[in-house]
Amino acid sequence: MNQASNEEKVVKKNKIESFDISRSDETMHLAVDLAKFIKENRLYQNIQGKEYVNVEGWQYAGSRLGILPVVDELTNMSDSTEIKYLAKVNLLNLRTEQIVGAGFAICSNKEQGRKYYQEYAIASMAQTRAIGKAYRNILAWIIRAAGYEPTPAEEMDYQGNVTEQKVEQPVKPAAPAKTMKAVPADAVPVEPTPAPVVAAAPAPVAEEAPVKYATAKQKEEIIRLLNNPVITRQEKTKMLLNINKLDEERAKQSIVKLKKVIEDREHDQSAAA
């Protein structure tokens, strides 16, 4: 009896916490867990000053919710001049065994930087992008709540690989050179040489300091404070939608304000009780 009880305790201790996507309070806790996991394992890319999560980070978020990707279709769209694949991925909820989402993606060797990719690599990237897209369709708000951009890094890679088409401007024919007639030296009046004019030095242009956005630590603290029961769901949503726009100073002010609001509301609840 004691041995069975001990084994049960060990199982509970080693059990990984899972979350339910239908419960907003649980998914908010998942956002905090995601922020830590993605940062510690560097599952993100910095693109033009913004942080985008790799497909591995999206898969981690899905697995914590019991949602796994299943490749449904992989279509070869290649021809004699191009290697091209289309992939479709479904998201399966392991608890209900129902399809809860899907994503489509294409990869081609005509994309910039993929000219010499072999066929298997093109097919593999199409599937990877489709996985990220499928998760993005249902979990984007959780990734944003974790402090990252709600677009998979692989999708940004695809957008960045679109080759720009250059429009050739018509070449205008050169105008014929004008023939200059020689003028006798005696016919040119000699004018006194003017005094040199010293141009004023241009005023130095002040360079704008780059914006320092809120750090990951500040975002984690804001999300932790938003999980307090005295904060309303409307207040949480409004803050999370703008969390990636905060700079360091505004994030600092938001943390101070949230702490003050929580303290005042908890005090009021205690007084009412």
C-alpha positions in Angstrom: 0.0 0.0 0.0 2.8 2.4 1.0 4.8 1.5 -2.1 1.9 2.2 -4.4 1.3 5.5 -2.7 5.0 6.5 -3.1 4.9 5.6 -6.7 1.9 7.8 -7.2 3.7 10.7 -5.6 6.7 10.2 -7.8 4.5 10.2 -10.9 2.7 13.4 -9.8 6.1 15.1 -9.0 7.5 14.2 -12.4 4.4 15.1 -14.4 4.8 18.0 -16.7 2.2 20.7 -16.2 -0.2 21.1 -19.1 -2.6 23.9 -20.1 -6.1 24.2 -21.5 -6.4 26.7 -24.4 -10.1 27.3 -23.5 -9.1 28.7 -20.1 -7.6 32.2 -20.4 -6.1 32.1 -16.9 -4.1 28.9 -17.7 -2.9 30.3 -21.1 -1.6 33.4 -19.4 0.5 31.2 -17.2 1.7 29.4 -20.3 2.8 32.8 -21.8 5.1 33.3 -18.8 6.5 29.8 -19.2 7.0 30.4 -23.0 8.8 33.6 -22.4 11.3 31.9 -20.2 11.7 28.7 -22.3 12.2 30.6 -25.6 14.7 33.0 -24.1 16.8 30.3 -22.3 17.0 28.2 -25.5 17.3 31.1 -27.9 14.4 29.9 -30.0 14.0 33.3 -31.7 15.6 35.5 -34.3 16.1 39.3 -34.2 14.8 40.7 -37.6 15.0 44.5 -38.0 15.0 45.0 -34.3 12.0 42.7 -33.5 12.1 39.2 -32.1 10.4 36.4 -34.0 10.0 32.8 -32.6 11.4 29.8 -34.5 9.0 26.9 -35.3 10.5 25.0 -32.4 9.1 27.6 -30.0 5.7 27.4 -31.6 5.8 23.6 -31.3 6.7 23.8 -27.6 3.7 26.1 -27.1 1.4 23.6 -28.9 2.7 20.6 -27.1 2.0 22.2 -23.7 -1.6 22.6 -24.9 -1.8 19.0 -26.2 -1.9 20.2 -29.8 0.5 18.5 -32.3 1.1 19.0 -36.0 0.3 16.4 -38.6 1.5 16.8 -42.2 -1.7 16.2 -44.3 -0.4 17.0 -47.8 2.9 17.5 -49.6 2.4 18.5 -53.2 5.2 18.6 -55.8 4.6 21.7 -57.9 7.9 21.6 -59.7 8.5 22.0 -63.4 11.6 22.0 -65.6 12.7 25.4 -64.4 11.8 25.3 -60.7 11.7 23.1 -57.6 8.6 24.0 -55.7 6.5 22.3 -52.9 3.2 23.0 -51.2 2.6 21.6 -47.8 -0.6 21.4 -45.7 -0.4 20.7 -41.9 -3.3 20.0 -39.6 -3.2 20.5 -35.8 -4.6 17.6 -33.8 -5.9 18.1 -30.2 -4.8 14.9 -28.4 -7.5 15.3 -25.7 -10.4 15.4 -28.1 -8.8 13.8 -31.2 -10.2 16.6 -33.3 -8.5 18.9 -35.9 -8.4 22.4 -34.4 -6.4 24.2 -37.0 -4.4 24.0 -40.3 -1.8 25.9 -42.3 -0.5 26.0 -45.9 3.0 27.0 -47.1 5.1 27.0 -50.2 8.9 26.8 -50.7 10.8 27.3 -54.0 14.4 27.2 -55.1 13.7 30.5 -56.9 13.7 32.3 -53.6 16.8 34.4 -52.9 19.4 32.3 -51.2 17.8 28.9 -52.1 19.0 28.6 -55.7 21.2 25.6 -55.0 19.0 23.8 -52.5 18.3 20.2 -53.2 14.7 18.9 -53.6 14.4 17.3 -50.2 15.5 20.6 -48.5 12.8 22.6 -50.4 10.1 20.0 -49.4 11.3 20.0 -45.8 11.2 23.8 -45.6 7.6 23.9 -47.0 6.5 21.5 -44.2 8.4 23.6 -41.6 6.7 26.8 -42.7 3.3 25.1 -42.8 3.7 23.9 -39.2 4.6 27.5 -38.0 1.7 28.9 -40.0 -0.8 26.4 -38.5 0.2 27.2 -35.0 0.3 30.9 -35.8 -3.4 30.8 -36.8 -4.5 29.7 -33.3 -1.7 30.6 -30.9 -0.5 34.0 -32.1 -2.0 35.8 -29.1 -0.1 33.6 -26.7 3.2 34.2 -28.4 2.5 38.0 -28.3 1.6 37.7 -24.6 5.0 36.0 -24.1 6.6 39.2 -25.5 7.4 38.1 -29.1 6.1 39.0 -32.6 3.1 36.8 -33.6 4.6 35.6 -36.9 6.9 32.6 -37.2 10.5 33.4 -38.0 10.4 31.0 -41.0 7.5 33.0 -42.5 9.5 36.2 -42.1 12.4 34.4 -43.9 10.1 33.6 -46.7 8.9 37.2 -47.0 12.5 38.4 -47.0 13.4 36.0 -49.8 11.0 37.5 -52.3 13.1 38.7 -55.2 12.4 42.3 -56.2 11.8 42.9 -59.9 13.7 45.8 -61.2 12.0 48.0 -63.8 14.4 49.0 -66.5 14.2 52.7 -67.4 14.4 53.5 -71.1 17.8 54.9 -72.1 17.5 58.4 -73.5 19.7 59.2 -76.5 22.5 61.6 -75.7 22.1 65.1 -76.9 24.6 66.1 -79.6 27.5 68.2 -78.3 27.4 71.9 -79.2 30.3 73.3 -81.2 32.0 76.2 -79.4 33.4 79.0 -81.5 36.8 80.3 -80.6 36.8 83.9 -79.3 39.9 86.2 -79.7 41.6 87.0 -76.4 41.4 90.7 -77.1 37.6 90.6 -77.3 37.2 89.2 -73.7 36.9 92.0 -71.1 39.0 91.4 -68.0 37.1 91.9 -64.8 38.7 92.3 -61.3 38.9 89.0 -59.3 36.3 89.1 -56.6 37.3 88.4 -53.0 36.8 84.8 -51.9 33.6 84.2 -50.0 33.9 82.0 -46.9 30.8 79.7 -46.6 29.4 79.3 -43.1 29.8 75.8 -41.7 26.5 73.9 -41.6 25.0 73.5 -38.2 25.5 69.9 -36.8 22.4 67.7 -37.2 21.5 66.0 -34.0 21.2 62.2 -34.5 18.1 60.6 -33.0 18.9 58.1 -30.4 17.6 54.5 -31.2 14.6 53.5 -29.3 15.4 51.0 -26.6 12.4 48.7 -26.3 11.3 47.0 -23.1 13.6 44.1 -22.1 12.4 40.5 -21.8 12.7 40.8 -18.0 10.4 43.8 -18.0 7.9 42.0 -20.2 7.9 38.9 -17.9 7.3 41.2 -14.9 4.4 42.9 -16.6 2.8 39.5 -17.6 3.3 38.3 -14.0 1.5 41.3 -12.6 -1.3 41.0 -15.1 -2.0 37.5 -13.8 -3.1 39.0 -10.5 -6.8 38.3 -9.9 -7.6 42.0 -9.2 -6.6 42.9 -12.8 -9.6 42.6 -15.1 -9.5 40.6 -18.4 -10.1 43.9 -20.4 -7.0 45.5 -18.7 -4.9 42.4 -19.5 -5.9 42.3 -23.1 -5.2 46.0 -23.6 -1.8 45.8 -22.0 -0.8 42.6 -23.9 -1.7 44.1 -27.3 0.7 46.9 -26.7 3.4 45.2 -24.8 5.8 45.0 -27.8 5.5 48.8 -28.4 6.7 49.8 -24.9 10.2 51.3 -24.5 12.2 50.7 -21.4 11.0 53.8 -19.6 7.3 53.2 -20.4 7.7 49.6 -19.3 9.2 50.7 -16.0 6.3 53.1 -15.4 3.8 50.4 -16.3 5.3 48.1 -13.7 5.1 50.7 -11.0 1.5 51.6 -11.9 0.4 47.9 -12.0 2.0 47.3 -8.5 0.2 50.4 -7.2 -3.2 49.3 -8.7 -2.8 45.8 -7.3 -1.9 47.1 -3.8 -4.8 49.6 -3.7 -7.4 47.0 -4.9 -6.2 44.3 -2.5 -6.4 46.9 0.3 -9.9 47.8 -0.7 -10.9 44.1 -0.8 -9.5 43.6 2.7 -11.3 46.6 4.1 -14.6 45.4 2.5 -14.1 42.0 4.1 
